């Protein structure tokens, strides 16, 4: 009896079984579609943080991103945002330079993961990085200046404090880095010393400068110097006794003055500024005497064409020498 009923049940189940199987498949598809319609999705592009607190550093500073797809019901997904996720790869366990394929770790904020149920997928799953051993070096700071001081002024000295900064980076890059440049310092129309605070202008983000500034730069300004040449300047002869006379013609002297640009550019030699003092001569003869200058003391005289000059002096015949009283009488006549 039981076998008969079982046989009848089996026949009913197998009766028109292709149609029944088709209906079952359609039911499954409808269920899946219905289930998927109940969920929403969001896609986020999350920057990958490279954790490098160990012995090596990442050689590629460009920020990589991982795509995260979140699926959940509409109420849940409305409370999930990009800021709830972080992504990272960890270099802390790597000790040698080389190329590594590292897993991307996605972390969700506790308040989100503890209170909501959702599905997360990431793409890609891992990240390939080139790394190099880390080193430390002390590199000189180089102040960068632009513009020029006011006319007649120039930079005499530039100092920066500190002079060197500690830099952490890959060994090969540190060996190739001789200086760290600063922001531009404008010298335009400067006439006096000044100080300014600047930051570094590090163009290599792989290098980590420990003291990021600002640094103090002191610029010292002084007056510019110039040389000005005076050629064949006439020499005056002064103080010769009235009973003596200077014989012959004498050449002009060539010399150079060194002084500040702003004053020397316009300076001209006054008459009698170059002279020979004859006041110590009392007799006829030939004398070698120094050429003297009546020039402001802030100028330096150099490159004189000669230091002394040979002069010839003769006595005036007594019949031609007039006493001062006689000179006055003759003048009255």
SVG drawing of the C-alpha trace seen along z (x, -y; Angstrom):
<svg xmlns="http://www.w3.org/2000/svg" viewBox="-2 -156 123 158">
<polyline fill="none" stroke="black" stroke-width="0.4" points="0.0,0.0 2.7,-2.4 4.8,-1.5 1.8,-2.2 1.3,-5.7 5.0,-6.4 4.9,-5.4 1.9,-7.6 3.7,-10.6 6.8,-10.0 4.8,-9.9 3.1,-13.2 6.4,-14.8 7.9,-13.6 4.8,-14.4 5.6,-17.2 8.9,-17.7 10.5,-20.0 7.8,-22.6 8.2,-22.3 12.0,-22.7 11.5,-25.8 9.1,-27.3 11.6,-26.7 14.4,-28.4 12.1,-31.4 11.3,-31.6 14.9,-31.7 15.7,-34.4 12.7,-36.4 14.0,-36.0 17.5,-37.2 16.2,-40.2 13.9,-41.1 16.7,-40.8 19.0,-42.9 16.4,-45.6 16.2,-45.9 19.9,-46.9 21.6,-50.1 25.3,-50.6 27.8,-53.4 31.3,-53.6 34.1,-55.5 37.7,-56.3 39.9,-56.2 43.5,-57.4 45.9,-54.8 48.1,-55.8 51.6,-54.3 52.8,-53.5 56.6,-53.8 57.8,-54.0 60.3,-51.2 63.6,-50.7 62.4,-51.6 60.6,-54.3 58.3,-54.3 60.1,-55.7 56.9,-56.8 55.2,-59.7 52.2,-59.8 49.0,-59.1 47.4,-55.8 43.7,-55.1 41.5,-52.1 37.9,-51.8 35.5,-50.6 31.9,-49.5 29.5,-49.3 26.1,-47.5 23.4,-47.8 19.7,-48.6 18.7,-52.2 18.4,-53.2 21.9,-51.9 23.7,-53.2 22.4,-56.7 24.5,-56.8 27.7,-55.6 30.1,-58.1 33.6,-58.2 35.1,-59.6 34.1,-56.4 36.8,-54.5 40.6,-54.5 43.0,-52.5 46.7,-51.7 49.6,-49.5 52.2,-48.9 56.0,-48.9 57.0,-48.6 57.9,-44.9 60.1,-45.3 63.9,-45.6 65.4,-45.5 65.2,-47.6 63.2,-46.2 59.8,-45.8 56.9,-44.4 53.3,-43.5 51.5,-44.5 47.9,-44.0 45.6,-47.0 44.0,-47.2 40.6,-48.9 39.4,-50.0 35.9,-51.1 35.1,-53.5 33.9,-51.6 30.6,-53.5 29.7,-52.4 30.9,-48.8 29.3,-48.3 25.8,-49.6 25.2,-48.7 25.4,-45.5 26.8,-46.1 29.0,-44.5 32.3,-46.0 34.4,-45.1 37.7,-46.7 39.6,-47.0 42.5,-46.4 43.3,-44.0 47.0,-44.9 49.5,-47.5 53.0,-47.2 55.6,-49.5 59.3,-50.1 61.0,-50.8 64.5,-51.8 66.4,-51.7 65.9,-54.9 68.8,-57.1 69.4,-60.4 71.6,-63.3 72.2,-67.0 71.8,-69.2 72.7,-72.8 69.9,-75.4 70.4,-77.7 68.7,-81.1 67.3,-82.1 67.3,-85.8 65.5,-87.7 65.7,-91.3 68.6,-93.7 69.3,-96.3 68.9,-100.0 71.4,-101.7 74.7,-102.1 74.1,-99.3 75.0,-95.6 74.7,-92.5 77.8,-91.9 76.7,-88.9 73.7,-86.5 73.3,-84.2 70.6,-81.7 69.7,-80.2 69.8,-77.2 72.5,-76.6 71.7,-72.9 68.5,-70.8 68.0,-67.1 66.5,-65.2 65.2,-61.6 64.9,-59.9 66.1,-57.0 69.8,-56.6 70.3,-57.3 68.3,-60.5 70.1,-61.9 73.5,-61.3 72.3,-63.3 70.9,-66.2 73.5,-68.8 71.2,-71.7 67.7,-72.5 66.5,-75.8 64.3,-78.4 61.5,-80.5 62.5,-83.6 63.9,-86.6 63.2,-89.9 66.1,-92.4 64.4,-94.9 65.5,-98.5 67.0,-97.5 69.4,-100.0 70.1,-98.6 70.5,-95.4 67.3,-93.4 66.1,-90.0 63.2,-87.9 61.6,-84.5 61.2,-82.0 60.3,-78.3 62.0,-75.7 61.0,-75.0 61.5,-71.2 60.6,-69.9 61.0,-66.2 58.2,-65.0 60.0,-61.8 62.5,-63.7 61.2,-64.5 62.7,-67.7 62.5,-67.5 62.7,-71.3 60.2,-72.7 60.9,-76.3 60.4,-79.2 64.1,-80.0 65.7,-83.4 67.7,-84.9 69.8,-88.0 70.9,-90.0 73.6,-92.6 73.7,-95.5 76.6,-97.9 77.3,-100.7 78.7,-99.6 82.3,-100.6 83.6,-101.7 86.8,-102.9 87.0,-106.1 90.0,-107.0 91.2,-110.6 93.7,-111.0 96.3,-113.7 95.2,-115.9 97.1,-119.1 99.4,-119.6 99.6,-122.9 102.9,-124.1 102.5,-126.1 104.6,-128.1 107.6,-128.9 109.7,-131.8 109.4,-135.1 113.1,-135.1 112.8,-131.7 111.2,-130.6 110.0,-127.2 111.6,-126.2 110.0,-123.9 106.7,-122.2 105.4,-119.3 103.0,-116.5 99.6,-115.8 99.2,-112.8 96.8,-109.9 95.3,-108.2 92.2,-106.3 89.9,-107.0 88.0,-104.2 84.8,-105.1 81.1,-104.6 79.1,-104.5 76.6,-107.2 79.2,-109.8 82.0,-109.0 79.8,-108.9 79.3,-112.7 82.7,-113.7 85.0,-115.9 88.5,-117.0 88.7,-120.6 91.4,-123.0 94.6,-122.7 93.5,-119.4 96.7,-117.8 99.8,-119.8 103.5,-119.9 104.6,-122.0 107.7,-124.1 107.8,-126.1 110.9,-124.3 113.0,-125.2 115.3,-128.2 118.0,-127.8 118.1,-127.0 118.5,-123.4 116.7,-120.2 114.4,-118.6 112.4,-115.4 109.2,-116.2 106.1,-114.2 102.8,-114.8 100.2,-115.6 96.4,-115.4 93.7,-117.4 91.0,-114.8 88.2,-113.9 89.4,-111.2 86.7,-108.7 88.2,-108.1 91.2,-105.8 93.8,-107.0 95.5,-104.3 97.2,-103.5 99.1,-106.8 101.1,-107.2 104.0,-108.5 104.6,-109.3 107.2,-112.1 108.1,-114.7 111.4,-116.3 111.3,-120.1 113.9,-122.6 114.1,-125.9 116.3,-128.9 117.1,-132.2 115.5,-135.4 118.2,-138.0 118.2,-140.6 117.4,-143.5 114.2,-141.7 113.3,-141.1 111.1,-143.8 110.8,-144.3 107.2,-144.2 107.1,-148.0 108.5,-148.6 106.0,-146.2 103.2,-148.2 104.6,-151.5 104.9,-150.1 101.5,-148.8 100.3,-152.3 102.0,-153.7"/>
</svg>
